[in-house]
Structures are given as structure tokens and as C-alpha cells.
């Protein structure tokens, strides 16, 4: 076993901001359930009673909502009361829970009261949020813990010095307003669900705890397990044991003075041959990380993913990505639970998929852990979507932080094979620089997975050209096209010509067209199931002829809400490109794609 001291693959932030991973296997207490809320479009909760601006000197004002103040007598003026305010169910968006908040974009204050006793006085307590859309300001017992920006990635704060045994009040200011410099920016084609949309947990850790780790197959090998472990508050030579019982592995290592260690060790023949994770055999091993302070368990699959020329190789074998794009939405609300993830991924499996594209932002961790178990390869992306402010350094740092948070969370998931940098971003030098910096950052954080982005193409003399310059820096060149819906002739689509200068795998990351489930007519009538079915038939014939084609992820699994889609009686606030309606009914095109995937599964068996 090789050991390298004092090395970290991931940047370590200030202790109170370090992201805890593998939270489902830590000592946690849920704060999910009913939270009181106050709608505050004017952000009155910041102000003193008669102040026109937020004054930092007035942070202790009883008027500030985060102080959860109650009048001491009947003559005292207090103009809010969380305890008399209505409830929202957390995790959950406010748009689908309250009809009057369907289109609301702005500030809500949410409050949860709780008691908590540390099981050991030397232990530490962290407050963890799976996601809050879009900007969260978090206060505990009137103390501001911090701010997080980005609606789809996790964050946490240490609260050991703030929490009390009784009568804690947690107040979160949630703001989902869109603005130009944000990630995503103002213009999107999905619903801007506001709220605390994923789990809220209290996580209790010992004084010295396992903060972060990576345990994966080393790139370029098929029997060397490598990674790093970071202990928080460790002293030099803390002993750590990595145990994989099924492989008869138990390795003891020691940390540096900073609590860091990078390691690698070969799996010997005596341990038994590693069974590689794949869609046909999604093998997961129980992996234990043990210290004298705690034991942390994770279920990890081992597999290799690489490209060679125009091929994508999983465990050394060429594969075709039989995919579908998915939004984090189920039945008209933000999907936020394991049951929602199971429904969506079961539909993908019924379709014949071995691959899913999670668009256009990081999805709930449930999706990734379930994909591990069900054998679905995953494309994960951050919401660098359409016309991001590519010239703004603050916007770049925001995107970089969201990318760091999702890679930190999911770097041990075997299902994740692609990190995607962006979707349909217009060409410019500023955009190229922005994306190249993100690509370099991704390679620094994780060198074991592939990198891609959903690009646009151009036409020249009737030929589709796949030559976006950013493709030079990608492992897989992916592009979106909507032949027969946003232009192009379906009748002649199978004869369309495509060219690319890249000797790399090509993936069609989006194609499709709308159909209202239950609306029938001829194949020439838009919005009918027959038109969508014909569109898929013709596009699939065309796609088979695209040079270097190694996969597709059509748009999209289910109909989803979008304020941009307003046609009465057809769209009614929904993008209807789903192969399944928002009520869970399969359209005719679902079965067209299923038949194609059955054929491709035999071809790449």
C-alpha cells in the first residue's frame, strides 16, 4: 500500500462551512415536517419598525423576524408571530403547496422550533440542508449562521456553540427571485420552485470525525483502489482503517498532522476478484472507514469509465448510452423524496435506459444512490444554462462553488460517469474561458470521470456541423437538436447529413417534440401523440447515421411545469415534451423509443 501524507483532492473550507458527505449514514436527527412561514415580498423582516433601510446596528431589534420575538405585554407593538402563522411541509416547495404562492418569487421566512441534547458533551453538532432554492440566510436562536447561494446543492453549518437543550428556534430566509448574475440566470424553461426543497438534518459528530473521503478505482487500473480521507480536528498519526469485508480487505493507515491522507492499494488475488459495477450488474460493496472515534459505512461500486477514440468504455467494454433526460419534478411539484426518485427511475428502466441525464441542475442525493442500486449511469450538470453572465467573476465563482458542492457530495457514486459543465450556452470568448476554467477545476477535483456539456450546432449548406471549440476540451461531445419541432423537415430527416472534426464519442443530449397525452390525430398534426411518435421514428433513423454516435438522452421523461408554456388547452403551464404525462400516463413515443433501445441493447451486448 502506498501512502502520501499531507495531500488533499478537495479544497478544505473554514471548518463551519465544510460540507459533510454520506449524511444518510451519519448520526442524524431530522428537522423535516411542518415549518411556520411568513410571506415577505418587501423583506420587512430585516427592518426595525420605523426604519427604511436594513441597519446592521438593529440586528437585535425585536422587529427582525429571525429573532422570533414575542410581546411581553398587551401594550407592546409586535407585527409578526411565527407561532400563529401557517405551515409548509418541509422538504417541499411553496408553489405547489399553496395555490396563492403558485407564481410567487421573493422572500419567505420559515421557522422550526426544536430541543436537542448532545449525546456527549465533547461532540459537535451540524445543521445540514440538502438544498434551498435559491438563496438561504440561516439564523439559529437569533445568531446568523451564514448564507448559501445556489438552489440545488447541499450546505451545512456547525452549531455546537449556539444550540440549546430546550426551545431552539431556527429561522431561514428563503429568496427565489431570479436575477441576471445568478446561476441559473433570469431566463429558464422550468419552474422556479421556491423553498427548502430537500431534507434538513441535525448531524452529531464526535470531536474528531471523518469529514470527507474518496474511495474509487484508480484511473487507468482495474484492481487498485485509491482515494483520500480527511479527519476534522485530528492530531498527527491518527489511525484509520479501511475495511471492505467482502473483498477481505482491511488496511490501516495514519494521518498527517492536518488529518489528511491519500492512499492506494491493490486488491490481491487472495481477496477475490473485484466484481465491477455496471447497468447489468450494479454491484455495491460495503465499505467501512474506522477510527477510534467512529465508524462510517458507505455502499460503493467499483468500475472504470474512459473514452478511446470514438468509443465510451465501461470496464473496458464499448457501450451505447441509452438515455433519457429527467427534471426533478413529479406530478407538478418539486420531487424531494425517495418515493419520487423510485417512480422516475423505474420509468427510465421500463423505457430500456442504462443512462439518465439529470437536467439542468444537481438532483436530490436520493436519485444518485438509487441509480447506484438500480444500475443507471448518470450525467450530472450544474445550471450554467443559456445566457449566463459569462463576463462576471462573481457568477463564475457561484458556478464553481455549485460544481464543487455536487462533486463533493457524489464523487463516491459509481453511477455518476459524466460531469456536465453547461447547457446550450451561446458562443463567445468569455463563455469559452468560463467553461474551460470549470473543466480545469473539475479535473482537479475528480480525474476519474468524463466531462461533457450540452452544446449547440450550426448548419452549413444543408449539413449539421458539430464543431463548437469547447469540444476540444471535452471527453464526450454532446449536442441538442430539435429536428421537426423547432425547424427542419421530418419527412427528409433520415437523410440529414452531419459532420464533426472531433475524433471523440458523440451523444445527442436532447431531441424531441411536444404532445398532449390523449390528443390524437394524424402524424402531421402538431401536439398529437402521433406527431410525437413520428418525430421520434424519423429522428432515430437520422441519429443512427451521425458520425461517432455513442448515445442519446431525448428530451424528456415526463411533462414538467414551465411558465414559458402558455398555450391554453395544450400546454397550460407545462412543457409537453415528456414521453410520460405529468399524471404518469405513457405516450405512444415512449414505446417507439423502447423498441429502439431494445435493438441497441442487443447490438452492444
C-alpha positions in Angstrom: 0.0 0.0 0.0 1.3 3.4 -0.9 0.6 6.3 1.5 1.1 10.0 0.7 0.7 12.4 3.7 -0.5 16.0 3.6 -2.4 15.8 0.3 -6.0 16.7 -0.4 -8.0 16.3 -3.6 -10.7 18.7 -2.5 -10.3 22.2 -1.1 -10.9 22.5 2.6 -13.1 25.4 3.6 -13.5 27.0 7.0 -14.5 24.4 9.5 -18.0 25.6 10.0 -18.6 25.5 6.2 -17.1 22.1 5.4 -19.6 20.0 3.6 -20.5 16.7 5.3 -20.9 13.8 2.8 -22.7 10.5 3.2 -25.2 12.1 5.6 -27.6 9.2 5.4 -25.1 7.0 7.3 -24.2 9.6 10.0 -25.9 10.1 13.4 -28.7 12.4 12.3 -32.0 13.8 13.5 -34.5 15.1 11.0 -36.0 18.6 11.2 -38.4 17.8 8.4 -42.1 18.3 8.9 -44.2 21.4 9.5 -42.5 24.8 9.5 -44.3 28.1 10.1 -43.8 30.6 7.4 -44.3 34.3 6.7 -44.5 35.7 3.1 -42.4 38.8 3.0 -42.1 40.4 -0.5 -40.9 43.7 1.0 -38.3 42.0 3.2 -39.9 43.7 6.2 -38.3 41.0 8.4 -35.0 42.7 8.1 -36.1 46.1 9.3 -36.6 47.9 12.5 -40.2 49.1 12.9 -39.7 52.6 11.5 -36.5 52.2 9.5 -36.5 52.4 5.8 -33.2 50.5 5.4 -31.7 47.5 7.0 -29.3 48.8 9.7 -26.7 46.3 11.0 -27.0 48.1 14.3 -30.6 46.9 14.6 -29.8 43.2 14.3 -31.2 42.6 17.8 -34.4 44.5 17.1 -37.5 42.6 18.2 -38.9 43.5 14.8 -36.4 41.3 13.0 -38.1 38.1 12.1 -35.0 36.0 12.8 -35.3 37.0 16.5 -38.7 35.3 16.8 -39.8 37.9 19.3 -43.0 37.7 21.3 -44.6 40.7 23.0 -44.0 40.8 26.8 -47.3 42.6 27.4 -50.5 43.5 25.6 -49.4 47.1 25.0 -46.2 46.2 23.1 -46.3 46.5 19.3 -45.1 43.4 17.5 -46.2 42.9 13.9 -45.4 39.3 13.3 -45.9 35.9 15.0 -44.5 32.7 13.6 -46.4 30.6 16.0 -49.7 32.0 14.7 -48.6 31.8 11.0 -49.5 28.9 8.6 -47.4 25.9 7.9 -45.4 24.5 5.0 -44.3 20.9 4.8 -40.5 20.6 4.6 -38.9 19.4 2.4 -41.2 20.9 -0.2 -41.7 23.9 -2.5 -44.2 26.6 -1.6 -45.6 26.9 -5.2 -47.4 23.6 -5.2 -48.4 23.6 -1.6 -50.2 26.9 -1.5 -52.3 28.0 -4.5 -51.8 31.7 -3.8 -48.0 31.1 -4.0 -48.0 29.3 -7.3 -46.2 32.1 -9.2 -44.6 33.8 -6.1 -41.0 34.8 -6.5 -39.5 36.5 -3.5 -38.8 36.1 0.2 -40.4 33.7 2.7 -39.2 33.3 6.3 -39.6 29.8 7.7 -39.3 28.8 11.4 -38.8 25.5 13.1 -38.5 25.0 16.9 -36.7 22.1 18.4 -35.0 20.7 21.5 -31.6 19.0 21.4 -29.2 17.3 23.8 -25.8 16.2 22.7 -25.2 12.6 23.5 -21.7 13.5 24.6 -20.6 16.9 25.8 -17.4 16.8 23.6 -19.4 16.1 20.5 -20.1 18.6 17.7 -23.4 19.4 16.0 -24.0 20.4 12.4 -27.1 21.8 10.7 -27.4 20.3 7.2 -29.6 21.4 4.3 -30.0 19.2 1.2 -31.0 22.3 -0.9 -32.7 25.6 -0.6 -33.9 27.5 -3.7 -32.3 29.9 -4.3 -30.6 31.9 -1.6 -30.8 31.0 2.1 -29.9 33.1 5.1 -29.9 30.9 8.2 -30.4 32.0 11.8 -30.4 29.9 15.0 -31.6 31.5 18.2 -31.1 34.9 16.7 -27.5 34.2 15.6 -26.8 34.4 11.9 -25.0 31.2 10.8 -24.4 32.2 7.2 -25.6 32.5 3.7 -25.8 29.9 0.8 -26.5 30.7 -2.8 -27.5 28.0 -5.3 -30.8 26.2 -5.3 -29.7 22.6 -5.8 -26.6 21.8 -3.8 -26.2 20.9 -0.1 -24.6 23.1 2.7 -24.2 23.0 6.4 -23.1 25.0 9.5 -21.6 24.0 12.8 -24.0 25.0 15.6 -22.3 23.4 18.6 -21.8 26.7 20.4 -25.3 28.0 19.5 -27.7 25.1 20.1 -29.5 24.8 23.5 -31.1 21.8 25.2 -34.6 23.4 25.0 -36.5 25.9 22.9 -34.2 26.4 19.9 -35.7 28.4 17.1 -34.3 28.0 13.6 -35.3 30.7 11.1 -34.4 30.5 7.4 -34.9 33.4 5.0 -35.5 31.8 1.5 -35.4 34.0 -1.6 -36.1 32.5 -5.0 -36.0 35.8 -7.0 -34.3 35.4 -10.4 -31.5 37.8 -11.4 -29.0 38.3 -14.2 -25.9 37.4 -12.3 -27.3 34.2 -10.8 -26.7 30.6 -11.7 -29.1 29.8 -13.4 -29.8 33.3 -14.8 -33.2 35.0 -15.3 -34.4 33.0 -18.3 -35.1 29.3 -17.8 -37.6 26.8 -19.2 -38.5 25.1 -15.9 -40.5 26.1 -12.8 -38.7 28.2 -10.3 -39.8 26.2 -7.2 -39.0 28.2 -4.1 -38.4 26.8 -0.6 -36.5 24.3 1.5 -36.8 21.6 -1.1 -34.7 18.8 0.4 -34.0 17.3 3.9 -33.0 19.4 6.9 -30.9 17.4 9.4 -29.0 17.8 12.7 -25.9 15.7 12.4 -24.0 14.9 15.6 -20.3 14.0 15.2 -17.5 13.2 17.7 -14.8 15.8 18.4 -12.6 14.1 15.8 -14.7 12.9 12.9 -14.4 11.6 9.3 -15.1 14.8 7.3 -14.5 13.8 3.7 -13.2 10.9 1.6 -12.9 9.4 -1.8 -12.7 5.6 -2.4 -12.7 4.6 -6.0 -10.8 2.6 -8.6 -7.6 4.4 -9.6 -7.8 5.8 -13.1 -6.0 3.6 -15.6 -6.2 0.5 -13.4 -8.8 -2.2 -12.7 -7.6 -3.6 -9.4 -6.1 -0.6 -7.5 -8.4 1.2 -5.0 -7.3 4.7 -4.3 -8.5 7.9 -2.7 -8.1 10.2 0.3 -9.6 10.6 3.8 -9.8 13.9 5.8 -10.4 13.9 9.5 -11.6 17.0 11.2 -9.7 18.1 14.4 -7.3 15.2 14.1 -3.8 15.1 15.5 -0.8 13.6 13.8 -0.7 9.8 13.3 -4.4 9.2 13.9 -5.1 5.6 12.9 -7.7 4.9 10.2 -8.8 1.5 9.0 -10.4 1.0 5.6 -12.4 -2.2 5.6 -14.1 -4.0 2.7 -15.2 -7.3 4.2 -16.4 -9.0 1.1 -13.0 -8.4 -0.6 -11.2 -9.4 2.7 -9.6 -6.0 2.8 -8.6 -4.3 6.0 -5.9 -1.6 5.6 -4.6 0.6 8.4 -3.2 4.0 7.6 -2.1 7.1 9.6 -2.9 10.7 9.0 -0.6 13.7 8.8 -0.7 16.5 11.3 -3.6 18.1 9.4 -5.6 14.9 9.5 -5.2 14.2 5.8 -4.1 11.1 3.9 -4.1 9.9 0.3 -3.8 6.2 -0.2 -3.8 3.4 -2.8 -3.7 -0.4 -2.5 -4.0 -3.3 -4.9 -6.7 -5.9 -4.5 -4.8 -9.2 -4.3 -5.9 -12.5 -5.8 -6.4 -13.8 -2.3 -9.0 -11.1 -1.7 -11.0 -12.3 -4.7 -11.6 -10.6 -8.0 -13.5 -7.3 -7.9 -17.0 -7.5 -9.3 -17.3 -4.4 -11.3 -20.4 -2.2 -11.2 -22.4 -2.0 -14.4 -26.0 -1.5 -15.5 -26.4 -5.2 -15.9 -24.8 -6.0 -12.6 -24.9 -2.9 -10.2 -22.6 -4.5 -7.6 -22.0 -2.4 -4.5 -19.6 -3.2 -1.7 -20.0 -2.3 2.0 -17.0 -0.1 2.8 -16.2 0.9 6.3 -13.9 3.7 7.5 -13.0 3.3 11.1 -11.2 5.5 13.6 -11.0 5.3 17.4 -13.8 7.9 17.4 -16.3 6.5 14.9 -17.1 4.1 12.1 -18.7 5.3 8.9 -20.2 3.0 6.3 -20.8 3.6 2.6 -22.0 1.4 -0.3 -19.6 1.9 -3.1 -19.4 0.4 -6.6 -16.1 0.0 -8.4 -15.9 0.5 -12.2 -13.8 2.2 -14.8 -15.1 4.7 -17.3 -13.0 6.2 -20.1 -13.0 7.0 -23.8 -10.8 5.6 -26.5 -11.2 7.3 -29.9 -14.9 7.4 -30.6 -15.8 4.8 -28.0 -17.1 5.1 -24.4 -15.6 2.2 -22.4 -17.3 1.0 -19.2 -15.0 -1.6 -17.5 -13.1 -1.7 -20.8 -16.1 -2.6 -23.0 -17.7 -0.3 -25.6 -21.2 0.9 -24.6 -24.1 2.9 -26.1 -25.8 5.3 -23.7 -29.5 4.5 -23.9 -30.6 7.6 -22.0 -33.4 9.9 -21.1 -33.3 13.4 -19.7 -35.1 14.0 -16.4 -36.3 17.0 -14.5 -36.5 16.9 -10.7 -40.3 17.1 -10.8 -43.1 14.6 -10.1 -46.8 15.3 -10.6 -46.5 19.1 -10.7 -44.2 19.7 -7.7 -40.5 19.5 -6.8 -39.6 15.8 -6.4 -38.0 15.6 -2.9 -38.2 12.1 -1.6 -37.1 8.5 -2.1 -40.5 7.5 -3.4 -40.4 10.3 -6.1 -36.9 9.1 -7.2 -38.1 5.5 -7.4 -41.0 6.4 -9.6 -38.9 8.4 -12.0 -36.0 5.9 -12.2 -38.4 2.9 -12.5 -39.9 4.6 -15.6 -36.4 5.1 -17.0 -35.7 1.4 -16.5 -39.1 0.4 -18.1 -38.1 2.5 -21.1 -34.9 0.4 -21.5 -32.4 3.0 -20.3 -29.0 2.3 -19.0 -28.3 6.0 -18.6 -30.0 9.2 -17.4 -29.2 12.8 -17.8 -30.2 14.8 -14.7 -31.1 18.2 -16.1 -30.4 21.0 -15.6 -29.0 21.1 -12.1 -27.9 18.7 -9.4 -30.8 16.5 -8.3 -31.6 15.1 -4.9 -28.9 12.7 -3.5 -31.7 10.0 -3.4 -31.5 9.9 -7.2 -27.8 9.1 -7.2 -27.9 6.5 -4.5 -30.9 4.8 -6.2 -29.2 4.9 -9.6 -26.3 3.1 -7.9 -28.6 0.3 -6.8 -30.7 0.1 -10.0 -27.8 0.2 -12.4 -28.3 3.5 -14.2 -25.3 5.6 -15.4 -25.7 9.3 -14.7 -24.9 12.6 -16.3 -24.8 15.3 -13.7 -24.8 19.0 -14.5 -24.9 22.4 -12.9 -27.3 25.2 -14.1 -24.9 27.1 -16.4 -27.9 27.4 -18.7 -28.4 29.6 -21.8 -27.2 33.2 -21.4 -25.3 33.1 -18.1 -23.3 36.3 -17.3 -20.0 34.9 -18.6 -18.2 38.2 -18.0 -19.0 38.3 -14.3 -16.4 36.9 -11.9 -19.0 36.6 -9.1 -21.2 34.4 -11.5 -18.2 32.2 -12.3 -17.4 31.7 -8.6 -21.0 30.8 -7.9 -20.9 28.2 -10.7 -17.6 26.9 -9.5 -18.9 26.6 -5.9 -22.0 24.7 -7.1 -19.8 22.4 -9.1 -17.6 21.8 -6.1 -20.6 21.0 -3.9 -22.1 18.4 -6.2 -18.8 16.7 -6.9 -18.0 16.7 -3.2 -21.4 15.1 -2.5 -21.5 12.5 -5.3 -17.8 11.6 -6.0 -18.2 8.1 -4.5 -21.3 7.2 -6.5 -20.4 4.6 -9.2 -23.4 5.6 -11.3 -22.0 9.1 -12.0 -19.9 8.8 -15.2 -20.2 12.4 -16.6 -19.8 15.8 -15.1 -21.5 18.3 -17.4 -20.4 22.0 -17.4 -23.3 23.7 -19.2 -26.4 23.5 -21.4 -27.0 25.4 -24.7 -24.6 28.3 -24.0 -24.1 30.8 -26.8 -20.7 31.1 -28.3 -18.3 33.8 -27.2 -14.7 34.0 -26.0 -15.9 34.9 -22.5 -18.1 31.8 -22.5 -15.2 29.6 -23.7 -12.9 30.9 -20.9 -15.7 30.4 -18.3 -16.2 26.8 -19.3 -12.6 25.9 -19.7 -11.9 27.2 -16.2 -14.8 25.0 -14.9 -13.4 22.0 -16.8 -9.9 22.5 -15.3 -11.5 22.8 -11.8 -13.4 19.6 -12.3 -10.3 17.7 -13.4 -8.6 18.9 -10.2 -11.5 17.7 -8.0 -12.1 14.4 -9.9 -9.9 12.9 -12.6 -11.8 9.6 -12.8 -14.9 10.6 -14.7 -15.7 12.0 -18.1 -16.5 15.7 -18.8 -19.1 16.9 -21.3 -21.6 19.8 -22.0 -24.8 20.0 -24.0 -23.7 22.1 -27.0 -25.4 23.7 -29.9 -24.6 23.0 -33.6 -24.6 25.1 -36.8 -25.7 24.4 -40.3 -23.7 24.9 -43.5 -25.0 24.0 -47.0 -27.6 21.7 -45.5 -25.1 19.9 -43.3 -25.2 19.9 -39.5 -21.8 20.8 -38.1 -20.7 19.7 -34.6 -17.6 21.8 -34.1 -18.1 24.0 -31.0 -14.5 24.9 -29.9 -15.2 23.8 -26.3 -15.5 20.3 -27.7 -11.7 20.2 -27.8 -11.7 20.1 -24.0 -14.5 17.6 -23.5 -14.3 13.8 -23.3 -17.7 13.4 -24.9 -19.1 15.9 -27.5 -22.8 16.2 -26.8 -25.3 18.5 -28.6 -29.0 19.3 -28.6 -31.1 19.4 -31.7 -34.9 19.6 -32.3 -35.4 18.4 -35.9 -39.0 18.6 -36.8 -40.1 20.7 -33.8 -38.0 23.9 -33.9 -37.2 23.7 -37.6 -36.3 21.0 -40.2 -38.5 18.6 -42.2 -39.4 15.3 -40.6 -40.1 13.6 -43.9 -36.5 14.1 -45.0 -34.9 13.9 -41.5 -33.4 10.4 -42.0 -31.3 11.8 -45.0 -29.9 14.7 -43.0 -26.1 15.0 -43.1 -23.9 15.6 -40.0 -20.2 16.2 -39.7 -17.7 16.7 -36.8 -14.0 17.3 -36.7 -13.7 15.6 -33.3 -12.5 12.0 -33.1 -14.5 11.6 -29.9 -17.8 9.9 -28.8 -20.8 12.0 -29.8 -24.0 12.0 -27.8 -27.3 13.7 -28.8 -28.1 15.2 -25.4 -31.6 16.4 -26.4 -34.2 15.9 -29.1 -38.0 15.7 -29.0 -41.3 17.4 -29.5 -44.5 18.2 -27.6 -47.6 16.0 -27.4 -50.6 16.4 -25.1 -51.3 12.9 -23.8 -54.7 11.7 -25.1 -54.8 14.1 -28.0 -54.8 12.1 -31.2 -54.7 12.8 -34.9 -52.5 12.3 -37.9 -48.7 12.2 -37.8 -48.7 15.7 -39.5 -50.8 17.4 -36.7 -48.7 19.1 -34.0 -49.4 18.4 -30.3 -50.8 14.9 -31.1 -49.3 11.7 -29.8 -49.0 10.6 -33.4 -46.9 13.6 -34.4 -44.5 13.0 -31.4 -44.3 9.3 -32.3 -43.4 10.1 -35.9 -40.9 12.7 -34.8 -39.1 10.0 -32.7 -39.2 7.5 -35.6 -37.6 9.9 -38.0 -35.1 11.3 -35.6 -33.9 7.9 -34.5 -33.3 7.0 -38.2 -31.3 10.2 -38.6 -29.3 9.8 -35.4 -28.1 6.3 -36.3 -26.2 7.9 -39.2 -24.5 10.7 -37.1 -20.7 10.2 -37.1 -19.3 8.7 -33.8 -22.7 8.4 -32.2 -22.5 6.6 -28.9 -25.7 7.6 -27.1 -28.7 9.7 -26.7 -30.8 11.3 -23.9 -34.0 12.6 -25.5 -36.0 15.4 -24.0 -37.7 14.3 -21.7 -39.1 11.6 -19.4 -42.1 13.4 -18.1 -44.1 16.6 -18.8 -42.9 19.4 -16.4 -44.1 22.8 -15.4 -42.8 25.9 -17.2 -44.2 29.4 -17.1 -43.0 29.9 -20.7 -45.5 27.3 -22.0 -48.9 29.1 -22.1 -51.0 27.6 -25.0 -54.5 27.1 -23.5 -55.9 23.6 -23.6 -52.5 22.1 -24.7 -49.6 23.4 -22.6 -51.4 25.1 -19.7 -48.1 25.9 -18.0 -46.4 22.6 -18.9 -43.7 21.7 -21.3 -45.3 18.7 -23.0 -42.2 17.0 -24.5 -42.4 14.2 -21.9 -42.8 10.6 -23.1 -45.0 10.3 -20.0 -47.6 12.8 -19.0 -47.4 14.7 -15.7 -50.1 12.3 -14.5 -47.9 9.3 -15.2 -49.5 8.0 -18.5 -47.2 6.8 -21.2 -47.5 8.4 -24.7 -47.1 6.5 -28.0 -43.5 7.8 -28.5 -42.5 6.0 -25.2 -42.9 2.7 -27.0 -41.1 3.8 -30.1 -38.0 4.7 -28.0 -38.4 1.5 -26.0 -38.2 -0.6 -29.2 -35.1 1.3 -30.4 -33.4 0.7 -27.0 -34.2 -3.0 -27.2 -32.4 -3.1 -30.6 -29.4 -1.1 -29.3 -29.1 -3.3 -26.2 -28.7 -6.4 -28.5 -26.2 -4.5 -30.7 -24.0 -3.6 -27.8 -24.5 -6.7 -25.7 
